[in-house]
Amino acid sequence: MSVRRPSRRHAVLLAGIATTALLLAACSSGSDAASDGSSSSASQAADTPVDGGDLTFAIGNDPISLNPSGIGSGNDTLYVTRQIVDSLLWQDPADGSLKPWLATTWEANADATEFTFTLRDGVTFSDGTPFTADSVKKTFDDAVAAGAKSSAAPNFTGYVGTTAVGPLTVKVAFKAPNAAFPQATSAVALGIVADSTLAIPFDDRASGTGVVGTGPFTLDHYTKDTETVLKARPEYAWGPDGRTNTGNAHLDSVTFQVIPEAGVRTGALTSDQVNVIGGVQPTDIATLKDSGFDLVSRANPGITFGLTFNEAGALGSDPAVREAIALTVNPTEVRDTALNDGFAVAEGPLASTTPGVADVSKDIVTDPKKAASVLEKAGWAKGSDGIYAKDGKPLAPVLVWITNFSPNQTSVELIQQELKANGIDAQLWSGTVPDFQAKLKDGSFDLVWGNLSRADGDVLRTQYSTAATNFYKIADPDLETLLQKQLTIGDATERNAVLADAQERLVTQHHVVPVHELTTFLGLNSDVHDVQLGADSRLDQLTQAWIGS
């Protein structure tokens, strides 16, 4: 949904917005999505775009890495990096279909083990070098070689290699079927970079210096924890046909300014310090609407916000503990307390905008009395402090989370209260994104609160398969079979049926506890037009955006 701001240029500074509110850096939040699944500024209607202008966009987190296949700080990183790199295919947010971009055509062999892309002619990187089949080969090989350091690596399971069949034809081969690969090529993580970038050691690309893509913007400068400034490329002329503007951007520059506190971001918008903000707090949505600011929103596809267990740990490997926690958490109460009805209560591990989603809400049950019975049958007994213990050890799982979405703290604190009331003494841990990533890698946690956006059901495999990142060490051969099987099926109906079984098993075996969906929400000044969100509900390239009264 988009909301039209009144004609006055700016509203009075919003009362009641504390500039030191939650010290949370939001990646995205929101309300209602557009009916066709896309989203854009309401004021775009019949106005003629104006060329020129410098846009300031406030984000919550430092990007950390502008290397597209590197690991950054989540959505804020992708907002920035998407402006620098293009992808082989573009996913239409209206219907989830794949359309040409750097590749004009693509086809798969019968068993989905080989994919052939015909590339667009005349494309150049921002350093002036030509985009060719060799560029694709080198970029993909580089991501695979980086292994766990690369956010793209899970999409290359079973990778045989990429072959430049001709100057503008490339073939990507896998040992086993990989039906989700075409959609993966639309993601930022598989954005194509120039030889000059690949010549820089993978770890040294983090700051973005030397990251050269074919995108509509180039990096002017990056100042850690302060800002990333991009300049428009006047020669850009190869945007996907699904956009209204396939040429160079109307804007001259975009500055992504880091403002960690969500309330301060809102204040910066209302006081004319920035043009656009990401991560609008749910509590600010109604106030912004009532004050006449434009709002852009879209429900996020991918894995819903919820809890996932570390099943290599003593607690996460105990089926009774997992079931008891799942039975204790009340998703509706969490949503109603931390958010509003613009965020749907989860009906399963996948959000409603994800291709392949299934409704398994019948298996998501809140029953604290049953939870207590499950624990007691498994040998857990309450101590004098009201906390369950077994073999002298209290039931005190470590729940880790990060401030990449402003209501996270309210959500996890409420979950902590729900668990405590039922004899489970959850210990909350939060830290920086790098520290959080380190915890996932070393396994020093029992539960994780989080989500993951991707517009394809294969996100379940990349998150939960033991052959992928394997942070959660889920020892469930039946689940693993389903996650791998869906990747082998080219027919969408058949593949979705397997994905449905995987979603059901994730919930019934209590590997995950789905709680609520995420909706991305941006706030805009009324003179900003055509800021749009992609199929992944992250910021699309700003080639269509413009500033004008």
Backbone hydrogen bonds, N-H to C=O, Kabsch-Sander energy under -0.5 kcal/mol:
donor,donor_aa,acceptor,acceptor_aa,energy
3,V,295,L,-0.8
17,I,14,L,-0.9
18,A,16,G,-0.8
21,A,18,A,-1.5
24,L,22,L,-2.5
25,A,403,T,-1.7
26,A,24,L,-0.7
27,C,404,N,-3.0
34,A,38,S,-0.7
34,A,297,S,-0.7
37,G,34,A,-1.8
39,S,533,L,-0.5
41,S,531,V,-0.5
44,Q,41,S,-1.4
45,A,42,A,-1.0
47,D,44,Q,-0.5
52,G,250,H,-3.9
55,L,53,G,-0.5
55,L,253,S,-2.5
57,F,55,L,-0.5
57,F,255,T,-3.2
58,A,56,T,-0.5
58,A,276,V,-3.0
59,I,257,Q,-2.8
60,G,26,A,-0.7
65,S,63,P,-2.9
66,L,205,R,-0.6
66,L,206,A,-1.3
70,G,67,N,-2.4
72,G,70,G,-0.6
73,S,63,P,-0.8
77,T,74,G,-0.7
78,L,74,G,-1.8
79,Y,75,N,-2.6
80,V,76,D,-1.4
81,T,77,T,-2.8
82,R,78,L,-2.2
83,Q,80,V,-1.4
84,I,81,T,-1.5
85,V,81,T,-1.8
88,L,185,T,-0.9
89,L,185,T,-0.8
90,W,99,K,-2.7
92,D,90,W,-0.6
92,D,97,S,-3.1
95,D,92,D,-0.6
96,G,92,D,-2.7
99,K,90,W,-2.8
101,W,88,L,-1.1
101,W,103,A,-1.7
102,L,87,S,-1.9
103,A,88,L,-2.5
104,T,118,T,-2.6
105,T,118,T,-1.3
107,E,116,T,-1.8
109,N,114,E,-2.0
112,A,109,N,-1.5
115,F,172,V,-2.3
116,T,107,E,-2.8
117,F,115,F,-0.5
117,F,170,V,-2.9
118,T,105,T,-2.3
119,L,117,F,-0.5
119,L,168,L,-3.1
120,R,102,L,-3.2
123,V,120,R,-0.6
125,F,129,T,-3.2
126,S,213,G,-2.2
128,G,125,F,-2.2
131,F,123,V,-2.4
132,T,130,P,-0.5
133,A,167,P,-2.7
135,S,132,T,-0.6
136,V,132,T,-1.2
137,K,133,A,-2.3
138,K,134,D,-2.6
139,T,135,S,-2.1
140,F,136,V,-2.6
141,D,137,K,-2.7
142,D,138,K,-2.1
143,A,139,T,-1.9
144,V,140,F,-2.1
145,A,141,D,-2.4
146,A,142,D,-1.5
147,G,143,A,-0.5
147,G,144,V,-1.2
149,K,146,A,-1.9
150,S,147,G,-2.1
151,S,69,S,-2.3
152,A,69,S,-0.7
153,A,150,S,-0.7
155,N,152,A,-1.9
156,F,153,A,-2.2
157,T,154,P,-0.8
159,Y,156,F,-1.9
160,V,173,A,-2.7
161,G,173,A,-1.5
163,T,171,K,-3.1
165,V,163,T,-1.3
165,V,169,T,-1.1
166,G,169,T,-1.8
169,T,166,G,-1.2
170,V,117,F,-2.4
171,K,163,T,-2.7
172,V,115,F,-2.8
173,A,161,G,-2.8
174,F,113,T,-2.7
175,K,158,G,-3.5
178,N,112,A,-3.0
179,A,487,L,-4.1
181,F,178,N,-2.0
184,A,180,A,-1.8
185,T,181,F,-1.7
186,S,183,Q,-1.8
187,A,184,A,-1.7
190,L,187,A,-1.0
191,G,188,V,-2.5
192,I,86,D,-1.8
194,A,212,V,-2.4
197,T,194,A,-0.8
198,L,194,A,-1.9
199,A,195,D,-1.6
200,I,197,T,-1.8
204,D,201,P,-1.5
205,R,202,F,-1.4
206,A,203,D,-0.7
208,G,205,R,-1.7
211,V,208,G,-2.4
212,V,210,G,-0.8
214,T,192,I,-0.6
215,G,84,I,-2.2
217,F,83,Q,-1.7
218,T,231,K,-2.6
220,D,218,T,-0.5
220,D,229,V,-3.1
221,H,229,V,-1.5
223,T,227,E,-3.2
224,K,222,Y,-0.5
226,T,223,T,-2.3
227,E,223,T,-1.8
228,T,256,F,-1.7
229,V,221,H,-3.0
230,L,228,T,-0.5
230,L,254,V,-3.1
231,K,218,T,-2.5
232,A,252,D,-2.4
233,R,216,P,-2.8
236,Y,233,R,-1.3
239,G,246,T,-3.1
241,D,100,P,-0.5
243,R,240,P,-1.9
246,T,244,T,-0.5
248,N,236,Y,-0.7
250,H,543,T,-0.8
250,H,545,A,-0.5
252,D,53,G,-3.1
253,S,53,G,-1.3
254,V,230,L,-2.1
255,T,55,L,-3.1
256,F,228,T,-3.0
256,F,254,V,-0.6
257,Q,57,F,-1.9
257,Q,255,T,-0.9
258,V,226,T,-2.6
259,I,59,I,-3.4
259,I,257,Q,-0.6
262,A,22,L,-0.8
262,A,24,L,-0.8
265,R,261,E,-2.0
266,T,262,A,-2.1
267,G,263,G,-2.2
268,A,264,V,-2.4
269,L,265,R,-1.9
270,T,266,T,-2.4
271,S,267,G,-1.5
272,D,269,L,-1.4
273,Q,268,A,-2.2
274,V,268,A,-1.3
275,N,56,T,-2.1
276,V,56,T,-1.9
277,I,523,G,-2.4
278,G,58,A,-2.3
280,V,521,F,-1.4
284,D,281,Q,-1.8
285,I,281,Q,-0.8
285,I,282,P,-0.8
286,A,282,P,-0.6
288,L,284,D,-2.7
289,K,285,I,-2.4
290,D,286,A,-2.8
291,S,287,T,-1.6
292,G,289,K,-1.6
293,F,288,L,-2.4
294,D,524,L,-1.5
295,L,3,V,-0.6
296,V,522,L,-2.1
298,R,520,T,-1.7
300,N,518,L,-2.9
303,I,452,L,-2.8
304,T,349,P,-2.3
305,F,516,H,-2.2
306,G,450,G,-1.5
307,L,513,V,-1.9
308,T,448,V,-1.8
309,F,511,H,-1.6
310,N,446,D,-2.2
311,E,309,F,-1.0
311,E,472,Y,-2.5
313,G,310,N,-1.4
317,S,313,G,-1.7
318,D,315,L,-1.5
322,R,318,D,-2.1
323,E,319,P,-2.5
324,A,320,A,-2.5
325,I,321,V,-2.4
326,A,322,R,-2.3
327,L,323,E,-2.4
328,T,324,A,-1.2
329,V,325,I,-2.0
334,V,330,N,-2.2
335,R,331,P,-2.7
336,D,332,T,-2.8
337,T,333,E,-1.8
338,A,334,V,-2.8
339,L,335,R,-2.4
343,F,340,N,-2.1
344,A,342,G,-0.5
346,A,515,V,-2.0
351,A,302,G,-2.9
354,T,351,A,-1.8
357,V,354,T,-1.8
360,V,347,E,-2.6
360,V,358,A,-0.8
363,D,360,V,-1.9
364,I,361,S,-1.5
365,V,363,D,-0.9
367,D,327,L,-2.4
367,D,365,V,-0.6
371,A,367,D,-2.1
372,A,368,P,-2.3
373,S,369,K,-1.9
374,V,370,K,-2.6
375,L,371,A,-2.1
376,E,372,A,-2.3
377,K,373,S,-2.3
378,A,374,V,-1.1
379,G,376,E,-1.4
380,W,375,L,-2.4
381,A,389,A,-2.4
383,G,387,I,-2.3
386,G,383,G,-2.0
388,Y,423,G,-2.7
389,A,381,A,-2.2
390,K,393,K,-2.3
393,K,390,K,-2.0
395,L,388,Y,-3.1
396,A,394,P,-1.6
399,L,397,P,-0.7
399,L,427,Q,-3.0
400,V,398,V,-0.6
400,V,447,L,-2.7
401,W,429,W,-1.9
404,N,402,I,-0.8
408,N,405,F,-2.4
409,Q,406,S,-0.6
411,S,407,P,-2.3
412,V,408,N,-2.8
413,E,409,Q,-2.3
414,L,410,T,-2.0
415,I,411,S,-2.3
416,Q,412,V,-2.4
417,Q,413,E,-1.8
418,E,414,L,-2.6
419,L,415,I,-2.6
420,K,416,Q,-2.5
421,A,417,Q,-2.2
422,N,418,E,-0.5
422,N,419,L,-1.1
423,G,420,K,-1.8
424,I,419,L,-2.7
425,D,395,L,-2.3
425,D,423,G,-0.5
426,A,424,I,-1.3
427,Q,397,P,-3.0
428,L,426,A,-0.6
429,W,399,L,-2.4
431,G,401,W,-0.7
436,F,432,T,-2.6
437,Q,433,V,-2.7
438,A,434,P,-2.0
439,K,435,D,-1.9
440,L,436,F,-2.1
441,K,437,Q,-1.9
442,D,438,A,-2.4
443,G,439,K,-1.4
444,S,439,K,-0.9
445,F,443,G,-1.6
446,D,398,V,-2.5
447,L,398,V,-2.4
448,V,308,T,-2.1
449,W,400,V,-2.5
450,G,306,G,-1.9
450,G,448,V,-0.5
452,L,303,I,-1.4
456,D,454,R,-1.2
457,G,355,P,-0.9
459,V,456,D,-1.9
460,L,457,G,-1.9
461,R,458,D,-0.7
462,T,458,D,-2.0
463,Q,459,V,-1.4
464,Y,460,L,-2.7
465,S,461,R,-2.2
468,A,465,S,-1.3
469,T,462,T,-0.9
470,N,465,S,-0.8
475,A,473,K,-0.7
476,D,474,I,-1.4
480,E,476,D,-2.5
481,T,477,P,-2.3
482,L,478,D,-1.8
483,L,479,L,-2.6
484,Q,480,E,-2.2
485,K,481,T,-2.5
486,Q,482,L,-2.2
487,L,483,L,-0.5
488,T,485,K,-2.1
489,I,486,Q,-0.9
490,G,488,T,-0.6
495,R,491,D,-2.5
496,N,492,A,-2.6
497,A,493,T,-1.5
498,V,494,E,-1.5
499,L,495,R,-2.4
500,A,496,N,-2.2
501,D,497,A,-1.6
502,A,498,V,-2.0
503,Q,499,L,-2.4
504,E,500,A,-2.2
505,R,501,D,-2.3
506,L,502,A,-2.3
507,V,503,Q,-1.4
508,T,504,E,-3.1
509,Q,505,R,-2.2
510,H,507,V,-1.3
511,H,506,L,-1.9
512,V,506,L,-1.6
513,V,307,L,-2.6
515,V,305,F,-2.6
516,H,305,F,-1.6
517,E,344,A,-3.3
520,T,298,R,-2.4
522,L,296,V,-3.0
523,G,277,I,-2.2
524,L,294,D,-2.8
525,N,275,N,-2.2
528,V,525,N,-1.8
529,H,546,W,-2.7
532,Q,530,D,-0.6
533,L,39,S,-1.2
534,G,538,R,-3.2
535,A,91,Q,-0.7
537,S,534,G,-2.2
540,D,532,Q,-2.4
544,Q,541,Q,-0.6
546,W,529,H,-1.7
547,I,52,G,-0.6
548,G,527,D,-2.7
